[in-house]
Amino acid sequence: MNSALLRLAAALFIWGLGEGTFFFFQPLYLEELGADPFQIGKILGGVGIAMTIVHIPAGYLADKIGRRPLLRLSWTIGLLSSIMMASASTLPFFVIALIFYSLTTFVISPLNSYVTAARGKWTVERAITLISATFSLGMVSGPMIGGWLGDHFGLRSLYIAAVVVFTISTILVYSLPSQPLHHSAKEFSPKSLLQNKRYLSFLILIFFVVFALYLPQPLTQNFLQGERGLSLSQIGILGSLSGIGNVVLNLLLGQLGARVGFLIAQLATALFAFLIWRGSGMGIYSLAYFLLGGYRAARSLAAAHVNSLIDDAQMGLAYGITETASAFPMILAPPLAGYLYTSDPASPYPFSLLLIFSGVILTLFFFPRSANE
């Protein structure tokens, strides 16, 4: 791993530590601020809208002006938004801050482009899943810290701690070297990318699979606290195990072909939904949250496979459109999860399982071959 990737990995690890401190407790904090389950679903759907609209412009700009400026911008917005969340005392102000924070997901496209260009002799799958794993490794300790802080000082303290950690990560990102633009970037237009049938078919598959994998997640922490009686510390431990699962499954599945890894990642997430639905006890829930790492691995592998379907000069825009396809389900899935939860707290899980297994079948038949195949 070269020095640029090493610094980027360190920045992502530290950011993962900070985000992990509050991420798994976010639905609980929204509830504490006065939101009911259906409102939480709508708020998370609004977050999904913010996460969806930013990827294509960011990918386009990454191809045109470079990746490093966008990395710096994302980290800066994330830091400022975390300060807003930490200072919020009412639900509306916190939601505004949360939506600003969610806008930082535009970094994924330039980040994947930066990693792909700096990977050296590594495969794209290995480089992207490894970088994703470093972020997830930071998420391992964060939820345990957040659970302890929440039990002793309240959930608001989680965001204060995140501000400190994010500051260190931001300093590291500002030290990254720049990368030259691709020599033929100006020759390609969005129209040529949208004429790529292999790529477009993959976008449809990604949308359906990510929707199915995300649907059981938004209110699981509320389900475990309200229906299964888990404490904040216990939920924090589960969040940490999810981080470990992200690391392990990203590293393992990144060594396999994209198609095989994508299939296994879906099956792992299906087991998560089944074990939360039908299981009981911390042992079963721990296994479930470890297997939830399949969700992040699936998204990483999908992004990595895109590089084999397009020209390098279109890399940023292609990654941006891909992340839009991955983020759009986050608009639709949380309100549906909230609606299902309101009628029956357990109902999101069997419904999700039906969709996930449909996605597995679609993957078997429609996962696109790479351009050189």
C-alpha positions as CSV (number, residue, x, y, z in Angstrom):
1,M,0.0,0.0,0.0
2,N,1.5,3.3,-1.1
3,S,1.7,6.3,1.3
4,A,-1.4,8.1,-0.2
5,L,-3.6,5.0,0.4
6,L,-2.1,4.5,3.8
7,R,-3.0,8.1,4.8
8,L,-6.5,7.7,3.3
9,A,-7.0,4.4,5.1
10,A,-6.0,6.1,8.4
11,A,-8.4,9.0,7.8
12,L,-11.2,6.5,7.1
13,F,-10.4,4.4,10.1
14,I,-10.6,7.5,12.4
15,W,-13.7,8.7,10.7
16,G,-15.3,5.3,11.1
17,L,-14.5,5.4,14.8
18,G,-16.3,8.8,15.2
19,E,-19.3,7.9,13.0
20,G,-19.6,4.5,14.8
21,T,-19.9,6.3,18.1
22,F,-23.3,7.6,17.1
23,F,-24.5,5.9,13.9
24,F,-26.2,2.9,15.5
25,F,-27.9,5.0,18.1
26,Q,-29.3,7.6,15.6
27,P,-32.8,6.2,15.5
28,L,-32.9,6.0,19.3
29,Y,-31.8,9.7,19.6
30,L,-34.4,10.7,17.1
31,E,-36.9,8.9,19.3
32,E,-35.6,10.6,22.3
33,L,-36.0,14.0,20.6
34,G,-39.7,13.2,20.0
35,A,-40.0,11.3,16.7
36,D,-42.2,8.2,16.5
37,P,-41.3,5.1,14.4
38,F,-43.1,6.4,11.3
39,Q,-41.5,9.8,11.6
40,I,-38.1,8.2,12.0
41,G,-38.8,6.3,8.8
42,K,-39.7,9.6,7.0
43,I,-36.6,11.4,8.4
44,L,-34.3,8.6,7.3
45,G,-36.1,8.7,3.9
46,G,-35.2,12.4,3.8
47,V,-31.7,11.6,4.6
48,G,-31.8,9.1,1.7
49,I,-32.9,11.9,-0.6
50,A,-29.9,14.0,0.4
51,M,-27.6,11.0,-0.1
52,T,-29.0,10.4,-3.5
53,I,-28.9,13.7,-5.2
54,V,-25.2,14.4,-4.6
55,H,-23.4,11.5,-6.3
56,I,-23.7,12.3,-10.0
57,P,-22.5,15.9,-9.7
58,A,-19.6,14.8,-7.4
59,G,-18.6,12.0,-9.9
60,Y,-18.7,14.4,-12.8
61,L,-16.6,17.0,-10.9
62,A,-14.1,14.3,-9.9
63,D,-13.5,13.6,-13.6
64,K,-13.2,17.3,-14.4
65,I,-11.5,19.0,-11.5
66,G,-9.9,16.2,-9.7
67,R,-10.6,14.0,-6.7
68,R,-8.7,15.6,-3.8
69,P,-10.7,18.9,-3.7
70,L,-13.9,16.9,-3.3
71,L,-12.4,14.7,-0.6
72,R,-11.4,17.8,1.4
73,L,-14.8,19.4,0.9
74,S,-16.7,16.3,2.1
75,W,-14.6,15.9,5.3
76,T,-15.0,19.7,6.0
77,I,-18.8,19.5,5.6
78,G,-18.9,16.4,7.8
79,L,-17.0,18.1,10.6
80,L,-19.2,21.2,10.5
81,S,-22.4,19.1,10.4
82,S,-21.2,17.0,13.4
83,I,-20.7,20.2,15.4
84,M,-24.3,21.2,14.5
85,M,-25.7,17.8,15.6
86,A,-23.8,18.0,18.9
87,S,-25.2,21.4,19.6
88,A,-28.8,20.6,18.6
89,S,-31.4,20.4,21.4
90,T,-34.6,20.1,19.3
91,L,-35.7,17.6,16.7
92,P,-36.0,20.1,13.7
93,F,-32.5,21.5,14.2
94,F,-31.0,18.0,14.6
95,V,-32.7,16.8,11.4
96,I,-31.3,19.8,9.5
97,A,-27.8,18.9,10.8
98,L,-28.3,15.3,10.0
99,I,-29.3,16.0,6.4
100,F,-26.2,18.2,6.0
101,Y,-24.1,15.4,7.3
102,S,-25.7,12.9,4.9
103,L,-24.7,15.2,2.0
104,T,-21.1,14.2,2.6
105,T,-21.8,10.8,1.0
106,F,-21.0,12.5,-2.3
107,V,-17.4,11.6,-1.3
108,I,-17.9,8.0,-2.3
109,S,-17.5,8.6,-6.0
110,P,-14.3,10.6,-5.8
111,L,-13.1,8.3,-3.1
112,N,-13.5,5.2,-5.2
113,S,-11.9,7.0,-8.1
114,Y,-9.0,8.1,-6.0
115,V,-8.5,4.5,-4.7
116,T,-8.8,3.0,-8.1
117,A,-6.2,5.4,-9.6
118,A,-3.8,4.8,-6.6
119,R,-4.2,1.0,-6.4
120,G,-1.0,0.1,-8.2
121,K,-1.0,-3.6,-9.0
122,W,-4.0,-4.5,-6.9
123,T,-7.3,-5.4,-8.4
124,V,-10.1,-2.8,-8.1
125,E,-12.1,-5.3,-6.0
126,R,-9.2,-5.7,-3.5
127,A,-8.4,-2.0,-3.3
128,I,-12.0,-0.8,-2.8
129,T,-13.0,-3.5,-0.4
130,L,-9.8,-3.0,1.7
131,I,-10.4,0.7,1.9
132,S,-14.0,0.1,2.9
133,A,-12.7,-2.4,5.5
134,T,-10.5,0.2,7.1
135,F,-13.5,2.5,7.6
136,S,-15.5,-0.5,9.0
137,L,-12.6,-1.3,11.3
138,G,-13.0,2.1,12.9
139,M,-16.7,1.4,13.3
140,V,-15.8,-1.7,15.5
141,S,-14.9,0.3,18.6
142,G,-17.2,3.3,18.0
143,P,-20.5,1.7,19.0
144,M,-19.1,0.2,22.2
145,I,-17.7,3.7,23.1
146,G,-21.1,5.2,22.1
147,G,-23.0,2.7,24.2
148,W,-21.0,3.4,27.3
149,L,-21.2,7.2,26.7
150,G,-24.9,7.0,26.1
151,D,-25.5,5.0,29.3
152,H,-23.4,7.4,31.5
153,F,-23.8,10.8,29.8
154,G,-26.8,10.6,27.5
155,L,-27.0,10.2,23.7
156,R,-26.0,13.8,23.0
157,S,-22.5,13.1,24.3
158,L,-21.9,10.7,21.4
159,Y,-22.0,13.6,18.9
160,I,-19.6,15.7,21.0
161,A,-17.1,12.9,21.0
162,A,-17.5,12.5,17.3
163,V,-16.5,16.1,16.7
164,V,-13.1,15.5,18.3
165,V,-12.4,12.4,16.3
166,F,-13.6,13.9,13.0
167,T,-11.1,16.8,13.5
168,I,-8.2,14.4,13.5
169,S,-9.5,12.6,10.4
170,T,-9.9,15.9,8.5
171,I,-6.3,16.9,9.1
172,L,-5.2,13.7,7.6
173,V,-7.3,14.1,4.5
174,Y,-5.9,17.6,3.9
175,S,-2.4,16.0,3.7
176,L,-3.3,13.7,0.8
177,P,-1.4,14.2,-2.5
178,S,-3.3,15.3,-5.6
179,Q,-3.8,13.0,-8.7
180,P,-3.6,14.0,-12.3
181,L,-6.8,14.0,-14.4
182,H,-7.2,11.3,-17.0
183,H,-5.8,12.4,-20.3
184,S,-9.0,11.7,-22.2
185,A,-11.5,12.8,-19.7
186,K,-12.7,15.7,-21.9
187,E,-13.5,13.3,-24.8
188,F,-16.3,11.5,-23.0
189,S,-19.7,12.8,-22.3
190,P,-22.5,11.5,-20.0
191,K,-24.4,10.5,-23.2
192,S,-21.8,7.9,-24.1
193,L,-21.9,6.4,-20.7
194,L,-25.7,6.1,-20.7
195,Q,-25.5,4.2,-24.0
196,N,-23.5,1.4,-22.2
197,K,-26.1,-1.4,-22.0
198,R,-24.0,-3.6,-19.7
199,Y,-23.6,-0.8,-17.2
200,L,-27.2,0.3,-17.3
201,S,-28.5,-3.2,-16.7
202,F,-26.1,-3.4,-13.7
203,L,-27.6,-0.2,-12.3
204,I,-31.1,-1.7,-12.3
205,L,-29.8,-4.8,-10.5
206,I,-28.0,-2.7,-7.9
207,F,-31.1,-0.7,-7.1
208,F,-33.2,-3.7,-6.4
209,V,-30.6,-5.6,-4.4
210,V,-29.7,-2.6,-2.2
211,F,-33.4,-1.8,-1.6
212,A,-33.9,-5.4,-0.4
213,L,-30.7,-5.5,1.7
214,Y,-31.4,-2.1,3.4
215,L,-35.1,-2.6,4.2
216,P,-34.6,-4.6,7.4
217,Q,-32.1,-2.2,8.8
218,P,-33.5,1.3,9.6
219,L,-35.5,0.3,12.8
220,T,-33.7,-2.8,14.0
221,Q,-32.1,-0.9,16.9
222,N,-35.6,0.3,18.0
223,F,-36.9,-3.3,17.6
224,L,-34.2,-4.7,19.8
225,Q,-34.6,-2.0,22.5
226,G,-38.4,-1.8,22.4
227,E,-39.4,-5.4,21.6
228,R,-36.4,-7.4,22.9
229,G,-35.4,-5.2,25.9
230,L,-31.7,-4.7,24.9
231,S,-29.8,-1.8,26.6
232,L,-27.8,0.9,24.9
233,S,-24.6,-0.9,25.8
234,Q,-25.8,-4.1,24.4
235,I,-26.8,-2.4,21.1
236,G,-23.4,-0.8,21.1
237,I,-21.8,-4.2,21.3
238,L,-23.9,-5.3,18.4
239,G,-22.9,-2.3,16.4
240,S,-19.2,-3.1,17.0
241,L,-19.8,-6.7,15.9
242,S,-21.4,-5.3,12.7
243,G,-18.1,-3.3,12.2
244,I,-16.1,-6.5,12.6
245,G,-18.4,-8.2,10.1
246,N,-17.9,-5.3,7.6
247,V,-14.1,-5.8,7.9
248,V,-14.1,-9.5,7.6
249,L,-16.6,-9.9,4.8
250,N,-15.1,-7.0,2.8
251,L,-11.7,-8.6,3.0
252,L,-12.8,-12.1,2.3
253,L,-15.3,-11.4,-0.4
254,G,-13.0,-8.9,-2.0
255,Q,-10.6,-11.8,-2.8
256,L,-13.4,-13.6,-4.8
257,G,-14.9,-12.6,-8.1
258,A,-17.3,-9.8,-8.0
259,R,-20.3,-12.0,-8.9
260,V,-19.6,-14.7,-6.4
261,G,-18.9,-12.2,-3.6
262,F,-22.1,-10.2,-4.5
263,L,-24.2,-13.3,-4.1
264,I,-22.6,-14.4,-0.8
265,A,-23.0,-10.8,0.6
266,Q,-26.8,-11.0,-0.2
267,L,-27.1,-14.3,1.6
268,A,-25.3,-13.0,4.6
269,T,-27.7,-10.1,4.9
270,A,-30.6,-12.4,4.5
271,L,-29.4,-14.4,7.5
272,F,-29.2,-11.1,9.4
273,A,-32.8,-10.4,8.8
274,F,-33.9,-14.0,9.7
275,L,-31.9,-14.1,12.9
276,I,-33.2,-10.8,14.1
277,W,-36.8,-11.9,13.3
278,R,-36.8,-15.4,14.7
279,G,-33.8,-15.4,17.0
280,S,-33.4,-14.4,20.7
281,G,-30.5,-13.7,23.0
282,M,-27.2,-11.8,22.5
283,G,-25.5,-14.7,20.9
284,I,-27.9,-14.9,18.0
285,Y,-28.1,-11.1,17.7
286,S,-24.3,-10.9,17.7
287,L,-24.1,-13.4,14.8
288,A,-26.8,-11.5,13.0
289,Y,-24.9,-8.2,13.2
290,F,-21.7,-9.8,12.1
291,L,-23.4,-11.1,9.0
292,L,-24.9,-7.6,8.3
293,G,-21.4,-6.8,7.0
294,G,-22.6,-8.4,3.8
295,Y,-24.6,-5.2,3.1
296,R,-21.5,-3.0,2.9
297,A,-19.5,-5.7,1.1
298,A,-22.3,-6.0,-1.5
299,R,-22.1,-2.2,-2.2
300,S,-18.3,-2.3,-2.3
301,L,-18.2,-5.2,-4.8
302,A,-20.9,-3.5,-6.9
303,A,-18.8,-0.4,-7.1
304,A,-15.7,-2.3,-7.9
305,H,-17.3,-4.2,-10.8
306,V,-18.4,-1.0,-12.4
307,N,-14.7,-0.3,-13.3
308,S,-14.7,-3.3,-15.6
309,L,-17.8,-2.1,-17.5
310,I,-16.6,1.5,-18.4
311,D,-13.7,3.5,-19.6
312,D,-11.3,4.9,-17.0
313,A,-12.0,8.5,-18.2
314,Q,-15.6,8.0,-17.1
315,M,-14.7,6.6,-13.7
316,G,-15.9,9.4,-11.5
317,L,-19.2,9.9,-13.3
318,A,-19.8,6.1,-13.5
319,Y,-19.2,5.7,-9.8
320,G,-21.4,8.7,-9.1
321,I,-24.3,7.2,-11.1
322,T,-23.7,3.9,-9.4
323,E,-23.9,5.4,-5.9
324,T,-27.1,7.2,-6.9
325,A,-28.6,3.8,-7.8
326,S,-27.4,2.5,-4.4
327,A,-28.6,5.5,-2.4
328,F,-32.0,5.9,-4.0
329,P,-33.4,2.8,-2.1
330,M,-32.6,4.7,1.1
331,I,-35.3,7.1,0.2
332,L,-37.9,4.4,-0.3
333,A,-36.9,1.8,2.2
334,P,-37.1,3.7,5.5
335,P,-40.7,5.0,5.2
336,L,-41.8,1.5,4.1
337,A,-39.9,0.0,7.1
338,G,-41.6,2.6,9.4
339,Y,-45.0,1.7,8.0
340,L,-44.5,-2.0,8.4
341,Y,-43.1,-1.5,11.9
342,T,-46.1,0.5,12.9
343,S,-48.4,-2.3,11.9
344,D,-46.2,-5.0,13.3
345,P,-42.7,-4.4,14.6
346,A,-41.5,-7.8,13.2
347,S,-43.0,-7.4,9.8
348,P,-40.1,-5.7,8.0
349,Y,-38.0,-8.9,8.3
350,P,-40.1,-11.6,6.4
351,F,-40.9,-9.0,3.8
352,S,-37.2,-8.2,3.4
353,L,-36.3,-11.9,3.1
354,L,-38.7,-12.3,0.2
355,L,-37.1,-9.4,-1.6
356,I,-33.5,-10.5,-0.9
357,F,-34.0,-14.0,-2.3
358,S,-35.6,-12.4,-5.4
359,G,-32.4,-10.3,-5.7
360,V,-30.3,-13.5,-5.5
361,I,-32.2,-15.0,-8.4
362,L,-31.9,-11.8,-10.4
363,T,-28.1,-11.8,-9.7
364,L,-27.7,-15.3,-11.0
365,F,-29.3,-14.4,-14.3
366,F,-28.5,-10.8,-14.9
367,F,-25.1,-9.9,-13.3
368,P,-23.3,-8.3,-16.3
369,R,-20.1,-9.5,-17.7
370,S,-17.1,-7.2,-17.7
371,A,-16.2,-5.3,-20.9
372,N,-13.2,-7.6,-21.7
373,E,-15.5,-10.6,-21.4
